[in-house]
Amino acid sequence: MALYVQEQAVNLTGGANGLTSYSWSGPGGFTSNSQNPTVSPAVAGAYVILFQTHLHHTAATTVVVNALPAATAGNNGPVCTGSNVTLSGGANGMTSYTWSGPGGFTSTQQNPTVAPAVAGAYTLTVSNGTCTNTATTTVVVNPVPTATASNNGPICAGSPLNLTGGPNGMTSYTWTGPNSYSSTLQSPTITEAGLYPLQEHIHLWFQTAHAQVQLLPLLLYSTCRQPLRRATALYA
């Protein structure tokens, strides 16, 4: 009995050498008059050879064809620069797992960790006995964002305050501030003075910047001007 993998060829061997004729028959209508024919791709089942000298003789061999293992590869990215990434391989229960990737990375674990993460394609080869298959996963490593926070203050009491968050194009923005203020806008407008931290997210990473806001009182001849009120008294 011989073991082969799906889509591989199988070589049949008939003997002894130097006989008058050889006649093979097998699954799927296979026939051959060669002593040592090739079946491509291999088909499982019993193959019978009839060989002749002055007498007829028969012999048989059984071919077993194993299915290719279903290789899968994945990772828990995207991750940020300096973080680790975990590779995941399948299917479970294989004879061996062999990973290769950027920077000379190799591992024989099913689910290895790359520390720190390096962007690029990681290839997994799984073996189930003599049968092997491969799968590939791509790791994405994003740079850490540089958060910025500013405002258009100082402003006068009652005037609108514009907070400005940056840079543009981040996954999310989260502002917090006095009196339980919060906003998920990149650049919201508010009316309360105080300290407003901005948490800026890009995938799983965030940085925080702060915008200090100052409200000026309404005073004559200050940067906030208010007209004088005049009163006129009438006497009889």
DRENNU-790935 format. One line per 2 residues: their letters; for each residue x, y, z of N, C-alpha, C. Coordinates in Angstrom, 1 decimal, padded with zeros to 4 digits. Layout:
// DRENNU-790935
a	X:Y:Z:X:Y:Z:X:Y:Z ~ ...;
//
This chain:
// DRENNU-790935
ma	000.8:-001.2:000.0:000.0:000.0:000.0:000.9:001.2:000.0 ~ 000.5:002.2:-000.8:001.3:003.5:-000.9:000.4:004.7:-000.6;
ly	001.0:005.7:000.1:000.3:006.9:000.5:000.7:008.1:-000.4 ~ -000.3:008.8:-001.0:000.0:009.9:-001.8:-000.9:011.0:-001.5;
vq	-000.6:012.2:-002.0:-001.4:013.4:-001.8:-002.2:013.7:-003.0 ~ -003.4:014.3:-002.8:-004.2:014.8:-003.9:-003.4:015.6:-004.9;
eq	-003.6:015.4:-006.1:-002.9:016.1:-007.3:-001.5:015.7:-007.5 ~ -000.9:014.8:-006.6:000.4:014.2:-006.9:000.2:013.1:-007.9;
av	001.3:012.7:-008.5:001.4:011.6:-009.4:001.8:010.4:-008.6 ~ 001.3:009.2:-009.0:001.8:007.9:-008.3:002.4:007.1:-009.4;
nl	003.6:006.5:-009.0:004.3:005.6:-009.9:004.0:004.1:-009.5 ~ 003.5:003.4:-010.4:003.3:002.0:-010.2:004.5:001.2:-010.6;
tg	004.8:000.1:-009.9:006.0:-000.7:-010.2:005.6:-002.1:-010.4 ~ 005.8:-002.7:-011.6:005.5:-004.1:-011.9:006.7:-005.0:-012.1;
ga	006.7:-006.1:-011.6:007.9:-007.0:-011.8:007.5:-008.4:-012.0 ~ 008.4:-009.3:-012.4:009.8:-009.0:-012.5:010.1:-008.4:-013.9;
ng	011.4:-008.0:-014.0:011.9:-007.4:-015.3:011.9:-008.4:-016.4 ~ 011.8:-008.0:-017.7:012.1:-008.8:-018.8:011.0:-009.8:-019.2;
lt	009.8:-009.6:-018.7:008.7:-010.5:-019.0:008.2:-010.1:-020.4 ~ 007.3:-011.0:-020.9:006.8:-010.9:-022.3:005.9:-009.7:-022.4;
sy	005.0:-009.5:-021.4:004.1:-008.4:-021.4:003.6:-008.0:-020.0 ~ 003.1:-006.7:-019.9:002.5:-006.2:-018.7:001.2:-005.5:-019.0;
sw	000.2:-005.8:-018.2:-001.1:-005.1:-018.4:-001.7:-004.7:-017.1 ~ -001.7:-003.3:-016.9:-002.3:-002.7:-015.7:-003.7:-002.3:-015.9;
sg	-004.5:-002.4:-014.8:-005.9:-001.9:-014.8:-006.1:-001.3:-013.4 ~ -007.0:-000.3:-013.4:-007.2:000.3:-012.1:-008.4:001.2:-012.1;
pg	-008.6:002.0:-011.0:-009.8:002.9:-010.8:-009.9:003.9:-011.9 ~ -011.2:004.3:-012.2:-011.4:005.3:-013.2:-011.1:004.9:-014.6;
gf	-011.1:003.6:-014.9:-010.8:003.1:-016.2:-009.3:003.1:-016.6 ~ -008.5:003.2:-015.6:-007.0:003.3:-015.9:-006.5:002.0:-016.5;
ts	-005.7:002.1:-017.6:-005.1:000.9:-018.2:-003.7:001.3:-018.7 ~ -002.8:000.4:-018.7:-001.4:000.7:-019.2:-000.7:-000.6:-019.5;
ns	000.1:-000.6:-020.6:000.9:-001.8:-020.9:002.4:-001.6:-020.6 ~ 002.7:-000.5:-019.8:004.0:-000.3:-019.3:004.3:-001.1:-018.1;
qn	005.5:-001.4:-017.9:005.9:-002.2:-016.7:005.7:-001.3:-015.4 ~ 006.1:000.0:-015.6:006.1:000.9:-014.4:005.4:002.2:-014.8;
pt	004.1:002.2:-015.0:003.4:003.4:-015.4:003.2:004.5:-014.3 ~ 002.8:005.7:-014.8:002.5:006.8:-013.8:001.1:007.1:-013.9;
vs	000.4:007.3:-012.8:-001.0:007.7:-012.7:-001.0:009.2:-012.2 ~ -001.4:010.1:-013.1:-001.3:011.5:-012.7:-002.6:012.2:-013.1;
pa	-003.4:012.8:-012.2:-003.1:012.7:-010.7:-003.4:011.4:-010.1 ~ -002.9:011.1:-008.9:-003.2:009.8:-008.3:-004.6:009.7:-008.0;
va	-005.1:008.5:-008.2:-006.5:008.1:-007.9:-006.5:006.9:-006.9 ~ -007.2:007.0:-005.8:-007.1:006.0:-004.8:-007.8:004.7:-005.3;
ga	-007.3:003.6:-004.8:-007.9:002.3:-005.2:-006.9:001.2:-005.5 ~ -007.4:000.1:-005.9:-006.6:-001.1:-006.2:-006.2:-001.1:-007.7;
yv	-004.9:-001.3:-007.9:-004.3:-001.4:-009.3:-003.8:-002.9:-009.4 ~ -004.3:-003.5:-010.5:-003.9:-004.9:-010.8:-003.0:-005.0:-012.0;
il	-002.0:-005.8:-011.9:-001.1:-006.0:-013.0:-001.2:-007.5:-013.5 ~ -001.3:-007.7:-014.8:-001.2:-009.0:-015.4:000.0:-009.1:-016.2;
fq	001.0:-010.0:-015.8:002.2:-010.1:-016.5:002.4:-011.5:-017.0 ~ 003.1:-011.7:-018.2:003.1:-013.0:-018.9:004.5:-013.4:-019.3;
th	004.8:-014.7:-019.0:005.9:-015.4:-019.6:005.3:-016.5:-020.4 ~ 005.5:-017.7:-020.0:004.8:-018.8:-020.7:003.5:-019.0:-020.0;
lh	003.4:-018.4:-018.7:002.1:-018.5:-018.0:001.6:-017.1:-017.6 ~ 000.4:-017.0:-017.3:-000.2:-015.7:-016.9:-000.1:-015.6:-015.3;
ht	000.4:-014.5:-014.8:000.4:-014.2:-013.4:-000.2:-012.8:-013.1 ~ -000.8:-012.7:-011.9:-001.3:-011.4:-011.5:-000.8:-011.0:-010.2;
aa	-000.8:-009.6:-010.0:-000.4:-009.1:-008.7:-001.2:-007.8:-008.5 ~ -001.3:-007.3:-007.3:-002.1:-006.1:-007.0:-001.4:-005.2:-006.0;
tt	-001.7:-003.9:-006.1:-001.2:-002.9:-005.1:-002.3:-001.9:-004.9 ~ -002.4:-001.4:-003.7:-003.4:-000.4:-003.3:-002.8:001.0:-003.1;
vv	-003.4:002.0:-003.8:-002.9:003.4:-003.6:-003.9:004.1:-002.7 ~ -003.4:004.8:-001.7:-004.2:005.6:-000.8:-003.8:007.1:-001.0;
vn	-004.8:007.9:-001.3:-004.6:009.3:-001.6:-005.2:010.1:-000.5 ~ -004.4:010.9:000.2:-004.8:011.7:001.3:-005.1:013.1:000.8;
al	-006.1:013.7:001.4:-006.5:015.1:001.1:-005.4:016.1:001.6 ~ -005.2:017.2:000.8:-004.3:018.2:001.3:-004.9:018.9:002.5;
pa	-004.1:019.2:003.5:-004.5:019.9:004.7:-005.0:021.3:004.3 ~ -006.1:021.8:005.0:-006.6:023.1:004.7:-005.9:024.1:005.5;
at	-004.8:024.7:004.9:-004.0:025.7:005.6:-004.7:027.1:005.7 ~ -004.7:027.7:006.9:-005.2:029.1:007.0:-004.2:029.9:007.8;
ag	-004.2:031.2:007.6:-003.2:032.1:008.3:-003.9:033.4:008.5 ~ -003.7:034.0:009.7:-004.3:035.3:010.0:-003.5:036.0:011.1;
nn	-003.9:037.2:011.5:-003.2:037.9:012.5:-004.2:038.9:013.2 ~ -003.8:039.4:014.3:-004.6:040.3:015.1:-004.4:041.8:014.8;
gp	-003.8:042.1:013.7:-003.5:043.5:013.3:-004.8:044.1:012.7 ~ -004.7:045.4:012.3:-003.5:046.2:012.3:-003.0:046.5:013.8;
vc	-001.7:046.7:013.9:-001.2:047.1:015.2:-000.3:048.4:015.0 ~ 000.1:049.0:016.1:000.9:050.2:016.1:002.3:049.9:016.3;
tg	003.2:050.8:015.8:004.6:050.7:015.9:005.0:050.4:017.3 ~ 005.8:049.4:017.5:006.3:049.0:018.9:005.5:048.0:019.5;
sn	004.3:047.7:019.0:003.4:046.7:019.6:003.7:045.3:019.0 ~ 003.2:044.3:019.7:003.4:042.9:019.2:002.2:042.5:018.3;
vt	002.4:041.5:017.5:001.3:041.0:016.7:001.4:039.4:016.8 ~ 000.2:038.8:016.9:000.0:037.4:017.1:-000.5:036.8:015.7;
ls	000.3:035.8:015.2:-000.1:035.1:014.0:-000.9:033.9:014.4 ~ -001.9:033.6:013.6:-002.8:032.4:013.9:-002.8:031.5:012.7;
gg	-002.5:030.2:013.0:-002.4:029.2:011.9:-003.4:028.1:012.1 ~ -003.8:027.5:011.0:-004.8:026.4:011.0:-004.5:025.5:009.8;
an	-005.1:024.3:009.8:-006.1:023.8:010.8:-005.4:023.3:012.0 ~ -006.1:023.0:013.1:-005.6:022.4:014.3:-005.2:020.9:014.0;
gm	-004.3:020.4:014.8:-004.0:019.0:014.8:-003.1:018.6:013.7 ~ -002.4:019.5:013.0:-001.5:019.1:011.9:-000.2:018.6:012.5;
ts	000.6:017.9:011.7:001.9:017.3:012.1:002.9:018.4:012.5 ~ 002.9:019.4:011.7:003.9:020.5:011.9:003.4:021.8:011.3;
yt	003.9:022.9:011.8:003.6:024.3:011.4:004.9:025.0:011.2 ~ 005.1:025.7:010.1:006.4:026.4:009.8:006.1:027.8:009.3;
ws	006.4:028.8:010.1:006.2:030.2:009.6:007.4:030.8:009.1 ~ 007.3:031.7:008.1:008.4:032.5:007.7:007.9:033.9:007.4;
gp	008.8:034.9:007.6:008.3:036.3:007.3:009.4:037.3:007.2 ~ 009.0:038.6:007.2:010.0:039.7:007.1:011.1:039.6:008.1;
gg	012.3:040.1:007.8:013.4:040.2:008.7:013.9:038.9:009.2 ~ 013.7:037.9:008.4:014.2:036.5:008.7:013.4:035.8:009.8;
ft	012.2:036.3:010.0:011.3:035.7:011.0:011.0:034.2:010.7 ~ 011.1:033.3:011.6:010.7:031.9:011.5:010.2:031.4:012.8;
st	009.3:030.5:012.7:008.7:029.9:013.9:008.1:028.5:013.6 ~ 008.1:027.6:014.5:007.5:026.3:014.3:006.2:026.2:015.2;
qq	005.8:027.3:015.9:004.6:027.3:016.7:003.4:027.5:015.8 ~ 002.3:027.0:016.2:001.1:027.2:015.4:000.6:028.6:015.4;
np	000.7:029.3:016.6:000.3:030.7:016.8:001.4:031.5:017.4 ~ 002.4:031.9:016.7:003.5:032.6:017.3:003.2:034.1:017.5;
tv	004.1:034.7:018.3:004.0:036.2:018.5:005.2:036.8:017.9 ~ 005.0:037.9:017.1:006.2:038.6:016.5:006.3:039.9:017.4;
ap	007.5:040.0:018.0:007.7:041.1:019.0:009.0:041.8:018.7 ~ 009.0:043.1:018.3:007.8:043.9:017.9:007.4:043.5:016.5;
av	006.1:043.9:016.2:005.6:043.6:014.9:006.4:044.2:013.8 ~ 006.5:043.5:012.7:007.2:044.0:011.5:006.2:043.8:010.4;
ag	005.9:044.8:009.6:004.9:044.8:008.5:005.4:043.9:007.4 ~ 004.4:043.2:006.7:004.8:042.4:005.6:004.0:041.1:005.5;
ay	004.3:040.3:004.6:003.6:039.0:004.4:004.3:037.9:005.2 ~ 003.5:037.1:005.9:004.0:035.9:006.7:003.3:034.7:006.1;
tl	004.2:033.7:005.7:003.7:032.5:005.1:003.8:031.3:006.1 ~ 002.7:030.5:006.1:002.6:029.4:007.0:002.5:028.1:006.1;
tv	003.4:027.1:006.4:003.4:025.8:005.7:002.9:024.8:006.8 ~ 001.8:024.1:006.5:001.3:023.1:007.4:001.5:021.7:006.8;
sn	001.9:020.8:007.6:002.1:019.4:007.2:001.2:018.5:007.9 ~ 000.6:017.5:007.2:-000.2:016.5:007.8:000.4:015.2:007.2;
gt	001.4:014.6:007.9:002.1:013.4:007.4:002.9:013.9:006.2 ~ 002.8:013.3:005.1:003.6:013.7:003.9:002.9:014.8:003.1;
ct	001.7:015.2:003.5:000.9:016.2:002.8:001.1:017.6:003.3 ~ 001.4:018.6:002.5:001.6:019.9:002.9:000.8:020.9:002.1;
nt	000.6:022.1:002.7:-000.1:023.2:002.1:000.3:024.5:002.7 ~ 000.1:025.6:002.0:000.6:026.9:002.5:-000.6:027.9:002.5;
at	-000.4:028.9:003.4:-001.3:030.1:003.4:-000.5:031.3:003.8 ~ -001.0:032.5:003.5:-000.3:033.7:003.8:-001.2:034.7:004.4;
tt	-000.6:035.5:005.3:-001.3:036.6:005.9:-000.4:037.9:005.9 ~ -001.0:039.0:005.8:-000.2:040.3:005.7:-000.4:041.1:007.0;
vv	000.6:041.5:007.7:000.6:042.3:008.9:000.8:043.7:008.5 ~ -000.1:044.6:009.0:-000.1:046.0:008.8:000.3:046.7:010.1;
vn	001.4:047.5:010.1:001.9:048.2:011.3:001.7:049.7:011.0 ~ 000.8:050.4:011.8:000.6:051.8:011.6:001.5:052.6:012.5;
pv	001.9:053.8:012.1:002.7:054.7:012.9:001.9:055.3:014.0 ~ 002.5:055.6:015.1:001.8:056.3:016.2:001.4:057.7:015.8;
pt	000.2:058.1:016.0:-000.2:059.5:015.6:000.4:060.5:016.5 ~ 000.7:061.7:016.0:001.1:062.9:016.9:-000.1:063.8:017.1;
at	-000.7:063.7:018.3:-001.9:064.4:018.5:-001.6:065.9:018.8 ~ -002.4:066.8:018.3:-002.3:068.2:018.5:-003.7:068.7:018.9;
as	-003.7:069.7:019.8:-004.9:070.3:020.3:-004.7:071.8:020.5 ~ -005.6:072.7:020.0:-005.5:074.1:020.1:-006.9:074.7:020.2;
nn	-006.9:076.0:020.4:-008.2:076.7:020.4:-008.0:078.2:020.0 ~ -009.1:078.9:019.8:-009.1:080.2:019.3:-009.1:081.3:020.4;
gp	-008.8:080.8:021.7:-008.8:081.7:022.8:-007.6:082.5:022.9 ~ -007.5:083.5:023.9:-008.5:083.8:024.9:-009.7:084.4:024.2;
ic	-010.9:084.2:024.8:-012.2:084.7:024.2:-012.9:085.4:025.3 ~ -013.9:086.2:024.9:-014.7:086.9:025.9:-015.9:086.0:026.3;
ag	-016.3:086.2:027.6:-017.4:085.4:028.2:-018.6:085.5:027.2 ~ -019.2:084.4:027.0:-020.4:084.4:026.1:-020.0:084.1:024.6;
sp	-018.8:084.2:024.3:-018.4:084.0:022.9:-018.1:082.5:022.6 ~ -018.3:082.1:021.4:-018.1:080.7:021.1:-016.6:080.3:021.1;
ln	-016.3:079.2:021.6:-014.9:078.7:021.6:-014.7:077.6:020.6 ~ -013.7:077.7:019.7:-013.5:076.6:018.7:-012.3:075.8:019.1;
lt	-012.4:074.5:019.4:-011.3:073.6:019.7:-010.9:073.0:018.3 ~ -009.6:072.8:018.2:-009.1:072.3:016.9:-008.2:071.1:017.2;
gg	-008.6:069.9:016.7:-007.8:068.7:016.9:-007.1:068.2:015.6 ~ -005.9:067.6:015.8:-005.2:067.2:014.6:-004.3:066.0:015.0;
pn	-003.8:065.3:014.0:-003.9:065.6:012.5:-005.2:065.1:012.0 ~ -005.4:065.5:010.7:-006.6:065.0:010.0:-006.5:063.5:009.7;
gm	-007.7:062.9:009.4:-007.7:061.6:008.9:-007.5:060.5:009.9 ~ -007.7:060.8:011.2:-007.5:059.7:012.2:-008.8:058.9:012.3;
ts	-008.7:057.7:012.9:-009.9:056.9:013.1:-011.0:057.5:014.0 ~ -010.6:058.1:015.1:-011.5:058.8:015.9:-010.9:059.9:016.7;
yt	-011.7:060.8:017.3:-011.3:061.9:018.1:-012.2:061.9:019.3 ~ -011.6:062.0:020.5:-012.4:062.1:021.8:-012.0:063.3:022.6;
wt	-012.8:064.3:022.7:-012.5:065.4:023.6:-013.2:065.2:025.0 ~ -012.5:065.7:026.0:-013.1:065.7:027.4:-012.7:067.1:028.0;
gp	-013.6:067.6:028.9:-013.3:068.9:029.5:-014.1:069.2:030.7 ~ -014.1:070.4:031.2:-014.8:070.8:032.4:-016.3:070.5:032.3;
ns	-016.9:070.3:033.5:-018.3:070.1:033.6:-018.8:068.9:032.8 ~ -017.9:067.8:032.8:-018.2:066.6:032.1:-018.3:066.7:030.6;
ys	-017.7:067.7:030.0:-017.8:068.0:028.6:-017.2:066.8:027.8 ~ -017.8:066.4:026.7:-017.2:065.4:025.8:-017.7:065.6:024.4;
st	-016.9:065.2:023.5:-017.2:065.3:022.1:-016.4:064.4:021.3 ~ -017.0:063.8:020.2:-016.2:063.0:019.3:-016.0:063.7:018.0;
lq	-016.2:065.0:017.9:-015.9:065.7:016.7:-014.4:066.1:016.7 ~ -013.8:066.2:015.6:-012.4:066.6:015.5:-012.2:068.0:016.0;
sp	-013.1:068.9:015.7:-012.9:070.3:016.0:-014.3:070.9:016.5 ~ -014.7:070.6:017.7:-016.0:071.1:018.2:-016.0:072.5:018.6;
ti	-017.2:073.1:018.9:-017.4:074.4:019.4:-018.0:074.3:020.7 ~ -017.5:075.1:021.8:-018.0:075.1:023.1:-018.1:076.5:023.7;
te	-018.6:076.6:025.0:-018.6:077.9:025.6:-018.1:077.9:027.0 ~ -017.5:076.8:027.5:-017.0:076.7:028.9:-015.5:076.8:028.9;
ag	-014.9:077.6:029.8:-013.4:077.6:029.9:-012.9:076.4:030.7 ~ -011.6:076.1:030.5:-011.0:075.0:031.2:-009.9:074.3:030.4;
ly	-009.6:073.1:030.9:-008.6:072.3:030.2:-009.3:071.2:029.4 ~ -009.0:071.0:028.1:-009.7:070.0:027.3:-008.7:069.1:026.7;
pl	-008.5:067.9:027.3:-007.6:066.9:026.7:-008.3:066.3:025.4 ~ -007.5:066.0:024.4:-007.9:065.3:023.2:-007.2:064.0:023.1;
qe	-008.0:062.9:023.1:-007.4:061.6:022.8:-007.7:061.3:021.3 ~ -006.6:061.0:020.7:-006.6:060.8:019.2:-006.3:059.3:018.9;
hi	-007.2:058.7:018.2:-007.1:057.2:018.0:-006.7:056.9:016.6 ~ -005.8:056.0:016.4:-005.6:055.5:015.0:-005.5:053.9:015.2;
hl	-006.5:053.3:014.9:-006.7:051.8:015.1:-006.6:051.6:016.6 ~ -005.6:050.9:017.1:-005.6:050.6:018.6:-004.7:051.5:019.4;
wf	-004.1:052.5:018.8:-003.2:053.4:019.4:-003.7:054.8:019.6 ~ -003.4:055.5:020.7:-003.8:056.8:020.9:-002.8:057.7:021.6;
qt	-002.8:059.0:021.3:-002.0:059.9:022.1:-002.9:061.0:022.5 ~ -002.5:061.7:023.6:-003.3:062.8:024.2:-002.6:064.1:024.1;
ah	-003.4:065.1:023.7:-002.9:066.5:023.7:-003.9:067.4:024.4 ~ -003.5:068.5:024.9:-004.3:069.4:025.7:-004.4:070.8:025.1;
aq	-005.6:071.3:025.2:-005.9:072.7:024.8:-006.4:073.5:026.0 ~ -005.6:074.5:026.5:-006.0:075.3:027.6:-006.8:076.4:027.2;
vq	-008.0:076.6:027.7:-008.9:077.6:027.3:-009.1:078.7:028.4 ~ -009.0:080.0:028.0:-009.2:081.0:029.0:-010.3:082.0:028.6;
ll	-011.2:082.2:029.5:-012.3:083.2:029.2:-011.9:084.5:029.9 ~ -012.0:085.6:029.1:-011.7:086.9:029.7:-013.0:087.6:030.1;
pl	-013.0:088.4:031.2:-014.2:089.1:031.7:-014.5:090.3:030.7 ~ -015.7:090.7:030.7:-016.1:091.8:029.9:-015.8:093.1:030.7;
ll	-014.6:093.7:030.3:-014.1:094.9:030.9:-013.9:096.0:029.9 ~ -014.2:097.2:030.2:-014.0:098.3:029.3:-012.5:098.5:029.1;
ys	-012.1:098.8:027.8:-010.7:099.0:027.4:-009.9:097.7:027.5 ~ -010.5:096.5:027.7:-009.7:095.3:027.7:-009.9:094.7:026.2;
tc	-009.4:093.5:026.0:-009.6:092.9:024.7:-011.1:092.6:024.4 ~ -011.9:092.6:025.5:-013.3:092.5:025.3:-014.0:093.8:025.7;
rq	-014.5:094.4:024.7:-015.1:095.8:024.9:-016.6:095.7:025.0 ~ -017.1:096.6:026.0:-018.5:096.7:026.2:-018.8:098.2:026.3;
pl	-019.8:098.6:025.6:-020.1:100.1:025.6:-020.6:100.6:026.9 ~ -020.2:101.9:027.2:-020.6:102.5:028.5:-022.1:102.8:028.4;
rr	-022.8:102.6:029.5:-024.2:103.0:029.6:-024.3:104.4:030.2 ~ -025.1:105.3:029.6:-025.3:106.7:030.0:-026.7:106.8:030.5;
at	-026.8:107.6:031.6:-028.2:107.9:032.2:-028.4:109.4:032.1 ~ -029.6:109.8:031.8:-030.0:111.2:031.8:-031.1:111.5:032.8;
al	-030.8:112.5:033.7:-031.8:112.8:034.7:-032.6:114.1:034.3 ~ -033.9:114.1:034.5:-034.7:115.2:034.2:-035.2:115.9:035.5;
ya	-035.1:117.2:035.6:-035.5:117.9:036.8:-036.7:118.8:036.5 ~ -037.6:118.8:037.4:-038.8:119.6:037.1:-038.4:121.1:037.4;
//
